[in-house]
Structures are given as C-alpha cells and as structure tokens.
Amino acid sequence: MSSLLRGGTAVRSKTSKLLRGGTVLIHGEKDHVSPQLADILIEGDRISKIDAAIPAPTECHIIDCTDKIISPGFVDTHRHVWQSPLKGFFGDTALFPYLAIVIAAGMELKAEDMFWANLAGSLESIDAGTTTTLDHAHMNWSKDHSCSAIAGTISSGIRSIFGYTPVSIVASTKPKIEFSPEPLPSWIMETFERLATSKPLNDSGSRVQLGFGFDFYHLPKEVVLGIFHKVKSLGTRIITSHFIQNFVKDSESLPALLKSYGLLQKGIVLSHGGGATSEDVKLLSDASCFVSATPNTELAMAVGPPVCFRKDLTGIDRVCSLGVDCHSATSGSMVNEMRMALQTARGIESESHIQSGIWPREVTQKTSHAFNLGTIQGARALRMEHDIGSLEVGKKADLVIFDALSPAMIGVAQRDPVMAIVLHSTIRDVNTVLVDGEVRKENGKLCSVKGTEWSDKSGFVETNQDIHWHEVADRLLAIQKRLVSKTPGPLLLQIEDHVRELFGHKPAVSKI
C-alpha cells in the first residue's frame, strides 16, 4: 500500500487512490449540482470511476470519506500569487496606496524572493481548497524574477497558468520618481520565449502552463498586435488583463478596443469589470471571453462594483468567474469570494425590495450559482472545462474533501452540501486536497513539497529538497521584514502621488 502521507509529508506516487463513501458533488445538465453517495477511483492523475462500492485495486491508497463532502477543486481566475510578503500592508488601504506599495516592492524584492513568495501563495491557495490559479504575475522586474516565481509555483503542486506580465520598472527615485523610458526592453519577450520553449512549460499536458498578462494598451496598436501575435505563436492559450472602466475616465472600453484590434477571442480573461456596460458584456459573450470578478478587493478598493450578479448586465453569468485577486489584502479563500459575491448581490436586491415594499417569496441568487462561479465557470474561463471544474470520469483528479461533521458544517452539510460549503465552511473544514491525483493536504495539514529550480540549460528541474511549511513561513517573514525596512512612508507617498498623476487623478484627499 502506498504510504502517501506520514506526519504531513507527501510521498509522490501514481498508485491508484480510492475515495470511499463520500457525498460527491456531481454537475449535471445546466450545471445543476446533485449530491451522490459514492466512491471515486483515481488512477494516475485522472478520475477513472465514480460509483457505489468500488472494489479497491491492488496497491491502492484508500481515503475514508465517510461523513465528508467531495467537491471539485476551486478555480481562481485572477490572483497575484507573488504578494504573500505583502500581507498586512493592504487590509485598510485604498487603491493608489496599494499601487505605490506594489511598485516599491518591485524596487526591493530580489529574484530569489519570488520562489518563496509564489510557493507561499500557492500553498495558501491549496490550503483553502483552490487547485487551479490564473496567476496575473505582475512582478516581472528582471529576466530572473519570473523564472524563480514559476519554480516556486511548480514546487507547490498546484495547477496554474502563470500569466507572465510586462511591468513598469522604476529607474530612479531622486530627485523624483521616474520609470524606465523603455516599457518593453528586449529581455522581456526574449525571456518569455525561453520560458515558453522550456521543460515542462512546453508540454501541453504540464500541470503549470505559461500564460500572458498584459496591461500596456497605451502602446501603439502595431506594438500590441505584435506582442499578441508573438505570445500566441508560442502556444499561449490564455491572456489576461485588468479591466476597470471606472478607473481611467473617458477611456475607450477595453473589450471594444480588443474587438477593434481583432484580439477579442476565446482565451481572453479580463479581471474586475468595474464599470462594464451591457455593450461590453455582449462583446465578451459573443467572443466567449470571461470576466474574473474579485468581490472583496473590488468593494474595498473602488474597482467594482462586482459584476457577477448584476441584473443590468444581462448574460454576465455566462461569462463570469471568480478570483481572490490580492490574498495580501483579504482571505485567500475562494469560498470567501463566493460568499461575498452572493451576499453583496442579495443586499443590493434587498434594498430594492425595501424601496418597493414588495417582499418576494425567495431570493434570486442561490448558493449553487456562487459555487459554480468558483468551479465549472472558472474552468471554462481558462479553457479547461474538459479537464477540471467538475467531478467526472476522465477529468483530472483535482478535488477538495470537506468535513461534514465540524461545528460549522453539521446539519447543513447533510441537508444541502453546496450551501454548506458556500455559506458555512471555513478553511478549517478543508480536510484533504488533491491536485493532479496527488494528495497535497490531508487531515487539515499541508504536505511537504519537493523543491524545483530553474536551469538555463535544462529548464525547471526537481531537486531533492523537501520543503515544509515552517521553512516557507520563516523565509516569508524574513523577506517581509527586509521589505518594511526598505520602504519608508515618505517614499510611498512620493510614489503614490506620481502614480495618481500618471492616471490623471487628483492628489489624495484626507478623510473626513
């Protein structure tokens, strides 16, 4: 029998695994989720059978799922995974101070820091039941930063699309803040090509894939077209951009701009959607492009309101998914985003009931809708619905096992398991997580991981280093301590004022 976990240590094995006697959440017609008491047999990295009382094959690792809920792994379609060292900076921070801190971090964080940052962010995702992330990796400050970050992501065991993103780089701070005059130095696309053709990123079946993040639409049309052509020619299937119509006043709608350039195609994921119009939604829907709503940061940093349940945007539910965005500013839990999206929408609808004096028999937005935004809809956004997002024979074995008898889950889990997850569960209730058929968390504890490093000659190579969470935590705190010491308040205010000026916004106003 495979000894997969002993004392929180994962021993990699492609031996079959049998999840026995759980309540399995099965997606059916029109994404309706039906709970079924069943076993799940996993062979290699895929689900090979879902049925009652499956006989255990020889050399099979059995996971007892009695009084457990087995859910598809959550799919996060917008996250800045590198931001783990910035936790504690943003909980009471508005948008422009946030941008200033991110820019300041780019001046101090070294390439080797990115390994630990992305490893920590990915492990936090797994701990909360997220098995796939679209990482909008806007920390590409040198040719080595992304290589190191990807090594951390691979090490974690998560499934990820690493959205390699060109960023503005600070050239000097004295006598004033100045960015590099060259927005796209040659090394940016050279490094992207090197990564795209390296192992394992050049393998279409790899757990970690290379995507592209892009927010430089101020560049000439021919430059933007050339970049998109280049990344697509290298096999990139997902390109992601921030879309906040409210942010830059009187600017052209990003969906409309992409449409006019002939770039609005399947595989484009636009995050936030604050200020989106019905015309924007029609363009996205017609092109099968998705918005990733991140309700917590959208509400906190004035880049919303969240679009996922907006009544005035007919059809938005067909092209919407969910993301955490900045786990540095809020919980890293996708369930938290489901909950915030749902209850915010219900609050807006309740206000209309109060105004009209008409009290309906039931609410419009249901917990199942929120659950689907974080599972099958996320998979569709990433063009991976044939592999992830639901539990089905032949799909990847990415799943989350919840404790149905915990103080939070008892009672509701037995009546409505989806409702139990969306409205009652916490990270504490995430008992076990599997990604690609490998156990990454069991009995509430993250497993250790094998380190991966970048080699210019060989690509990404697994090392013999066993990494436990306590080491990740120690490294993270050391990075954060150094960052705090190097970013004094006056510098942050200087950066903030410069960024406000760049975006045509007035200087900061003191709160009343």
VMD Tcl script that draws the C-alpha trace (Angstrom):
set ca {
  {0.00 0.00 0.00}
  {1.30 3.44 -0.91}
  {2.44 5.47 2.10}
  {1.36 8.84 0.78}
  {1.39 10.87 3.97}
  {3.22 10.39 7.20}
  {3.41 13.35 9.55}
  {2.35 15.77 6.81}
  {4.90 14.54 4.29}
  {3.72 13.73 0.78}
  {5.40 10.79 -0.90}
  {4.75 11.10 -4.61}
  {3.11 8.09 -6.17}
  {0.95 7.37 -9.17}
  {-0.57 4.41 -7.31}
  {-4.36 4.39 -7.54}
  {-6.39 6.07 -4.82}
  {-9.90 5.23 -3.68}
  {-12.02 7.90 -2.02}
  {-14.55 5.77 -0.18}
  {-18.05 6.62 0.98}
  {-18.24 10.39 0.47}
  {-21.01 12.74 -0.64}
  {-19.85 13.56 -4.16}
  {-20.97 16.80 -5.81}
  {-21.79 15.94 -9.44}
  {-22.51 18.59 -12.07}
  {-25.32 17.73 -14.44}
  {-27.47 19.44 -17.04}
  {-27.41 23.26 -16.86}
  {-24.70 22.98 -14.18}
  {-27.17 21.66 -11.62}
  {-25.20 20.03 -8.79}
  {-26.51 16.75 -7.39}
  {-25.01 15.26 -4.20}
  {-24.49 11.48 -4.54}
  {-23.18 8.99 -2.00}
  {-20.37 7.30 -3.96}
  {-16.74 6.22 -4.19}
  {-14.21 7.84 -6.52}
  {-11.37 5.82 -8.01}
  {-8.33 7.80 -9.15}
  {-5.74 6.20 -11.40}
  {-2.72 8.33 -12.20}
  {-3.83 11.93 -12.47}
  {-7.45 11.28 -13.53}
  {-10.77 10.07 -12.19}
  {-11.36 6.62 -13.61}
  {-14.63 5.68 -11.90}
  {-17.43 7.18 -9.78}
  {-19.80 4.59 -8.41}
  {-21.13 2.96 -5.25}
  {-18.89 0.41 -3.51}
  {-15.94 0.33 -5.93}
  {-13.62 -2.61 -5.15}
  {-10.16 -1.43 -4.13}
  {-7.45 -2.34 -6.70}
  {-4.18 -3.86 -5.59}
  {-1.67 -1.34 -4.21}
  {-4.42 1.24 -3.72}
  {-4.31 4.08 -1.20}
  {-7.74 4.32 0.45}
  {-9.01 7.64 1.81}
  {-12.02 7.25 4.08}
  {-14.58 9.90 3.12}
  {-17.35 8.84 5.49}
  {-19.16 11.99 6.65}
  {-17.19 14.03 4.13}
  {-18.20 16.15 1.11}
  {-16.13 15.68 -2.05}
  {-16.14 18.82 -4.18}
  {-14.39 19.85 -7.38}
  {-11.26 21.87 -6.63}
  {-11.82 25.61 -6.82}
  {-10.59 27.54 -9.88}
  {-9.24 31.03 -9.17}
  {-9.14 33.09 -12.38}
  {-7.38 36.18 -11.04}
  {-4.69 36.16 -8.39}
  {-1.37 37.91 -7.80}
  {0.28 34.87 -6.25}
  {3.58 36.61 -5.51}
  {2.04 39.01 -2.97}
  {2.43 36.81 0.13}
  {5.25 39.01 1.53}
  {2.85 41.99 1.36}
  {0.25 40.52 3.71}
  {-0.64 43.02 6.41}
  {0.05 46.05 4.20}
  {-3.33 46.36 2.50}
  {-6.22 45.48 4.82}
  {-7.04 49.16 5.39}
  {-5.56 50.50 2.16}
  {-7.15 52.25 -0.82}
  {-6.20 51.63 -4.45}
  {-3.45 54.21 -5.01}
  {-1.52 53.45 -1.79}
  {-1.78 49.78 -2.81}
  {-0.24 50.56 -6.20}
  {2.52 52.56 -4.52}
  {3.44 49.64 -2.23}
  {3.47 47.19 -5.16}
  {5.81 49.49 -7.10}
  {8.04 49.94 -4.04}
  {8.16 46.16 -3.61}
  {9.47 45.89 -7.14}
  {12.44 48.02 -6.15}
  {13.44 45.75 -3.27}
  {12.30 42.16 -3.86}
  {15.03 40.02 -5.36}
  {14.53 37.25 -7.91}
  {15.20 34.55 -5.30}
  {12.46 36.06 -3.10}
  {9.93 35.17 -5.79}
  {10.46 31.45 -5.29}
  {9.29 31.70 -1.67}
  {6.59 34.25 -2.47}
  {4.94 32.11 -5.14}
  {5.42 28.92 -3.15}
  {3.70 30.53 -0.16}
  {0.86 31.98 -2.24}
  {0.25 28.67 -3.99}
  {0.30 26.68 -0.74}
  {-2.16 29.12 0.81}
  {-4.43 28.51 -2.19}
  {-4.21 24.74 -1.78}
  {-4.84 25.02 1.96}
  {-8.16 26.74 1.17}
  {-9.21 24.21 -1.49}
  {-8.07 26.05 -4.62}
  {-6.48 23.63 -7.05}
  {-6.03 25.92 -10.09}
  {-4.95 29.56 -10.35}
  {-4.61 32.06 -13.15}
  {-1.63 33.99 -11.81}
  {-1.51 37.56 -13.11}
  {2.21 37.73 -12.35}
  {2.97 41.44 -12.41}
  {6.35 41.03 -10.70}
  {8.49 40.63 -13.80}
  {11.14 43.15 -12.72}
  {14.10 41.30 -14.27}
  {14.79 38.34 -16.53}
  {15.18 36.16 -13.43}
  {12.13 37.11 -11.35}
  {9.58 35.09 -13.31}
  {11.88 32.06 -13.59}
  {12.19 31.97 -9.82}
  {8.45 32.53 -9.27}
  {7.49 29.71 -11.65}
  {9.90 27.38 -9.81}
  {8.01 28.17 -6.60}
  {4.66 27.51 -8.26}
  {5.79 24.17 -9.69}
  {7.18 23.16 -6.29}
  {3.83 23.75 -4.56}
  {1.96 21.11 -6.56}
  {-0.83 23.45 -7.63}
  {-2.25 23.62 -11.16}
  {-1.53 27.06 -12.54}
  {-1.42 29.28 -15.57}
  {1.46 31.67 -14.95}
  {0.49 34.94 -16.61}
  {3.93 36.38 -17.43}
  {3.39 40.15 -17.34}
  {5.48 43.12 -18.52}
  {5.54 45.80 -15.80}
  {6.74 49.37 -15.39}
  {10.17 49.45 -13.73}
  {11.36 52.30 -11.53}
  {14.56 53.80 -12.96}
  {15.21 56.36 -10.23}
  {13.66 57.89 -7.11}
  {15.73 61.07 -6.83}
  {15.07 63.89 -7.33}
  {11.72 62.37 -8.30}
  {10.15 59.04 -9.21}
  {10.87 58.07 -12.80}
  {10.01 54.87 -14.63}
  {12.21 53.34 -17.28}
  {11.56 55.17 -20.58}
  {11.56 51.83 -22.42}
  {8.34 49.98 -21.49}
  {9.32 46.75 -23.27}
  {13.08 46.17 -23.13}
  {14.23 43.30 -25.34}
  {14.77 40.89 -22.44}
  {11.05 40.77 -21.65}
  {9.94 38.90 -24.75}
  {13.26 37.03 -25.00}
  {12.70 35.62 -21.52}
  {9.08 34.78 -22.34}
  {10.19 32.81 -25.40}
  {12.86 30.99 -23.39}
  {10.27 30.00 -20.79}
  {7.68 29.01 -23.40}
  {10.12 26.60 -25.01}
  {11.49 25.15 -21.76}
  {10.53 21.98 -19.93}
  {7.90 21.38 -18.60}
  {6.15 24.58 -19.78}
  {6.46 23.49 -23.41}
  {4.40 20.37 -22.66}
  {0.67 20.94 -23.24}
  {-0.09 18.41 -20.51}
  {2.05 20.10 -17.86}
  {0.39 20.99 -14.55}
  {1.86 24.51 -14.80}
  {1.32 26.31 -18.10}
  {2.60 29.64 -19.38}
  {0.04 32.36 -19.99}
  {0.46 36.08 -20.57}
  {-0.62 39.14 -18.62}
  {-0.86 42.48 -20.38}
  {-1.93 45.98 -19.32}
  {0.12 48.17 -21.68}
  {-2.69 49.11 -24.04}
  {-1.37 52.68 -24.18}
  {1.31 51.40 -26.56}
  {0.81 51.83 -30.33}
  {-1.58 49.41 -31.98}
  {1.15 47.74 -34.05}
  {3.18 47.05 -30.89}
  {0.20 45.47 -29.11}
  {-0.64 43.36 -32.17}
  {2.97 42.22 -32.45}
  {3.07 41.12 -28.80}
  {-0.20 39.20 -29.03}
  {0.95 37.51 -32.24}
  {4.24 36.52 -30.61}
  {2.75 35.01 -27.45}
  {0.09 33.11 -29.38}
  {2.69 31.76 -31.81}
  {4.45 30.24 -28.79}
  {1.34 28.28 -27.81}
  {-0.17 30.67 -25.23}
  {-3.88 29.93 -24.80}
  {-4.76 32.38 -22.01}
  {-4.09 36.14 -21.96}
  {-5.32 38.21 -19.03}
  {-5.70 41.94 -18.46}
  {-7.15 44.27 -15.85}
  {-10.44 45.85 -17.00}
  {-11.69 48.67 -14.77}
  {-13.70 51.08 -16.88}
  {-14.24 53.41 -13.91}
  {-10.52 53.85 -13.31}
  {-9.47 55.96 -16.30}
  {-12.24 58.43 -17.08}
  {-13.42 58.76 -20.68}
  {-11.12 55.94 -21.79}
  {-12.15 53.53 -24.53}
  {-13.76 50.31 -23.34}
  {-11.13 47.55 -23.27}
  {-13.46 44.94 -24.83}
  {-14.22 47.44 -27.61}
  {-10.51 48.16 -28.12}
  {-9.67 44.46 -28.28}
  {-12.53 43.93 -30.73}
  {-11.30 46.73 -32.97}
  {-7.80 45.17 -32.95}
  {-9.20 41.73 -33.82}
  {-7.95 40.36 -30.49}
  {-11.20 39.70 -28.61}
  {-11.15 35.92 -28.85}
  {-11.68 32.90 -26.62}
  {-8.91 32.71 -24.04}
  {-9.02 36.38 -23.03}
  {-9.77 36.82 -19.30}
  {-10.47 40.36 -18.08}
  {-10.34 40.90 -14.34}
  {-12.80 43.00 -12.32}
  {-15.09 44.56 -14.96}
  {-15.92 47.59 -12.80}
  {-17.99 49.99 -14.89}
  {-18.76 47.37 -17.54}
  {-21.70 48.18 -19.77}
  {-24.23 45.92 -21.44}
  {-22.33 46.56 -24.70}
  {-19.13 45.30 -23.05}
  {-20.89 42.14 -21.88}
  {-22.32 41.47 -25.34}
  {-18.87 41.77 -26.89}
  {-17.40 39.40 -24.31}
  {-20.25 36.93 -24.60}
  {-20.13 36.88 -28.40}
  {-16.39 36.17 -28.26}
  {-16.64 33.60 -25.39}
  {-14.33 35.76 -23.26}
  {-14.65 35.83 -19.47}
  {-14.58 38.37 -16.68}
  {-12.98 37.38 -13.38}
  {-14.82 39.13 -10.55}
  {-12.96 39.56 -7.25}
  {-15.64 40.94 -4.90}
  {-13.54 41.58 -1.80}
  {-10.93 43.84 -3.40}
  {-13.45 45.40 -5.78}
  {-15.55 46.57 -2.86}
  {-12.55 47.63 -0.75}
  {-10.52 49.47 -3.40}
  {-13.24 51.09 -5.54}
  {-12.60 48.96 -8.64}
  {-16.09 47.46 -8.70}
  {-18.89 47.06 -8.11}
  {-18.72 43.27 -8.55}
  {-20.37 42.35 -11.82}
  {-21.10 38.66 -11.31}
  {-24.76 39.06 -10.28}
  {-25.58 42.47 -11.77}
  {-29.15 42.42 -13.11}
  {-28.48 45.23 -15.57}
  {-25.80 43.16 -17.29}
  {-27.95 40.52 -18.93}
  {-25.92 37.42 -19.67}
  {-22.98 38.29 -17.39}
  {-23.44 34.97 -15.57}
  {-22.48 33.16 -18.79}
  {-19.07 34.84 -18.98}
  {-18.17 35.35 -15.33}
  {-15.82 33.55 -12.96}
  {-14.24 34.38 -9.60}
  {-10.81 35.23 -8.27}
  {-9.23 36.22 -4.97}
  {-7.03 38.93 -6.55}
  {-4.84 40.03 -3.61}
  {-4.55 37.48 -0.81}
  {-2.32 40.16 0.69}
  {-5.44 42.23 1.34}
  {-8.11 39.63 2.09}
  {-8.63 35.94 2.76}
  {-7.04 33.56 0.26}
  {-10.24 31.51 0.19}
  {-12.34 31.20 -2.95}
  {-15.29 30.29 -0.72}
  {-14.91 33.74 0.81}
  {-15.24 35.27 -2.67}
  {-18.32 33.15 -3.43}
  {-19.88 34.28 -0.19}
  {-19.06 37.96 -0.68}
  {-20.35 37.94 -4.26}
  {-23.57 36.25 -3.26}
  {-24.38 38.31 -0.18}
  {-23.47 41.60 -1.86}
  {-25.88 40.81 -4.69}
  {-28.56 39.82 -2.20}
  {-28.01 43.05 -0.31}
  {-28.50 45.13 -3.44}
  {-31.67 43.21 -4.26}
  {-32.92 43.58 -0.69}
  {-32.54 47.34 -0.95}
  {-34.80 47.35 -3.99}
  {-37.38 45.31 -2.06}
  {-37.28 47.81 0.77}
  {-37.78 50.69 -1.66}
  {-40.68 48.99 -3.46}
  {-42.28 47.50 -0.37}
  {-42.62 44.17 -2.19}
  {-41.27 41.18 -0.31}
  {-40.56 38.12 -2.54}
  {-41.09 34.51 -1.57}
  {-37.43 33.59 -2.19}
  {-34.10 35.12 -3.16}
  {-33.00 35.30 -6.78}
  {-29.31 34.44 -6.33}
  {-28.70 30.95 -5.00}
  {-25.70 29.36 -3.32}
  {-25.38 26.94 -6.24}
  {-24.81 29.90 -8.59}
  {-21.93 31.16 -6.45}
  {-20.47 27.64 -6.21}
  {-20.46 27.28 -9.98}
  {-18.65 30.61 -10.42}
  {-15.76 29.17 -8.42}
  {-15.70 25.76 -10.09}
  {-17.02 24.97 -13.59}
  {-17.22 28.61 -14.70}
  {-13.60 29.14 -13.73}
  {-12.64 26.08 -15.76}
  {-14.50 27.46 -18.79}
  {-12.75 30.82 -18.43}
  {-9.38 29.04 -18.62}
  {-10.48 26.77 -21.50}
  {-10.00 23.75 -19.24}
  {-13.58 22.62 -18.69}
  {-12.81 19.23 -20.25}
  {-10.20 18.59 -17.55}
  {-11.23 20.44 -14.37}
  {-14.12 22.31 -12.71}
  {-16.38 19.32 -12.06}
  {-16.09 15.72 -10.91}
  {-16.44 13.43 -13.88}
  {-14.84 10.24 -15.15}
  {-11.89 11.14 -17.36}
  {-11.27 14.52 -15.77}
  {-8.22 15.47 -13.76}
  {-8.30 14.40 -10.13}
  {-8.42 17.92 -8.66}
  {-10.76 17.82 -5.67}
  {-11.44 19.02 -2.15}
  {-12.75 16.95 0.74}
  {-14.72 18.82 3.42}
  {-15.51 17.64 6.93}
  {-19.31 17.42 7.15}
  {-19.39 16.94 10.94}
  {-17.45 20.02 12.06}
  {-19.20 22.57 14.29}
  {-19.65 24.86 11.27}
  {-20.90 22.21 8.83}
  {-23.06 19.90 10.95}
  {-26.71 19.90 9.98}
  {-26.48 21.99 6.83}
  {-23.97 19.61 5.20}
  {-26.46 16.77 5.50}
  {-29.32 18.83 4.03}
  {-27.55 20.84 1.32}
  {-23.80 20.21 0.86}
  {-23.34 23.05 -1.65}
  {-24.98 25.51 0.72}
  {-22.78 24.17 3.50}
  {-19.63 24.94 1.52}
  {-20.66 28.37 0.26}
  {-22.22 29.80 3.43}
  {-20.84 27.82 6.35}
  {-17.41 26.34 5.62}
  {-14.06 27.74 6.65}
  {-10.52 26.73 5.71}
  {-10.54 24.61 8.85}
  {-13.20 22.40 7.22}
  {-10.97 21.67 4.20}
  {-9.74 18.26 5.30}
  {-7.95 16.97 2.19}
  {-6.94 18.40 -1.19}
  {-5.76 16.50 -4.26}
  {-4.25 18.11 -7.35}
  {-3.43 16.06 -10.44}
  {-4.11 12.93 -8.42}
  {-1.57 13.84 -5.70}
  {-2.53 14.48 -2.09}
  {-1.38 17.99 -1.20}
  {-3.24 18.39 2.09}
  {-4.57 15.68 4.39}
  {-6.25 15.75 7.80}
  {-6.13 19.54 7.75}
  {-2.36 19.80 7.25}
  {-0.38 20.84 4.18}
  {2.03 18.21 2.93}
  {5.71 18.94 2.37}
  {6.80 19.57 -1.21}
  {9.84 18.88 -3.37}
  {11.77 21.96 -4.45}
  {12.16 22.92 -8.11}
  {14.82 25.20 -9.57}
  {15.39 26.94 -12.89}
  {18.36 25.98 -15.05}
  {19.24 27.93 -18.21}
  {20.29 24.64 -19.80}
  {17.64 22.21 -18.57}
  {14.57 24.31 -17.77}
  {12.81 23.56 -14.49}
  {14.32 20.66 -12.59}
  {13.07 19.00 -9.40}
  {15.62 18.92 -6.59}
  {15.93 16.58 -3.62}
  {14.97 19.38 -1.23}
  {11.97 18.62 0.99}
  {10.28 21.86 1.96}
  {7.88 22.07 4.90}
  {5.53 24.95 5.61}
  {7.51 26.17 8.62}
  {10.50 26.87 6.35}
  {8.29 28.75 3.90}
  {6.91 30.81 6.79}
  {10.39 31.66 8.09}
  {11.56 32.77 4.64}
  {8.43 34.83 4.10}
  {8.77 36.72 7.37}
  {12.42 37.48 6.64}
  {11.52 38.88 3.22}
  {8.73 40.97 4.70}
  {10.98 42.36 7.44}
  {13.55 43.44 4.85}
  {10.85 44.99 2.66}
  {9.40 47.03 5.53}
  {12.84 48.41 6.42}
  {13.47 49.47 2.80}
  {10.17 51.24 2.05}
  {9.76 54.31 4.31}
  {6.48 56.21 4.36}
  {7.72 59.34 2.53}
  {8.88 57.22 -0.41}
  {5.50 55.52 -0.62}
  {3.70 58.88 -0.62}
  {6.04 60.11 -3.37}
  {5.31 57.05 -5.49}
  {1.56 57.34 -4.84}
  {1.43 60.98 -5.96}
  {3.35 60.11 -9.13}
  {1.01 57.23 -9.98}
  {-2.04 59.44 -9.42}
  {-0.57 61.96 -11.82}
  {0.10 59.29 -14.46}
  {-3.54 58.19 -14.39}
  {-4.89 61.73 -14.43}
  {-6.22 61.65 -10.87}
  {-6.07 64.46 -8.36}
  {-3.81 64.36 -5.31}
  {-5.07 62.34 -2.34}
  {-7.80 63.84 -0.21}
  {-7.69 63.50 3.55}
  {-10.53 61.50 5.02}
  {-13.17 63.40 6.95}
}
mol new
graphics top color blue
foreach p $ca { graphics top sphere $p radius 0.5 }
foreach p [lrange $ca 0 end-1] q [lrange $ca 1 end] { graphics top cylinder $p $q radius 0.2 }
display resetview
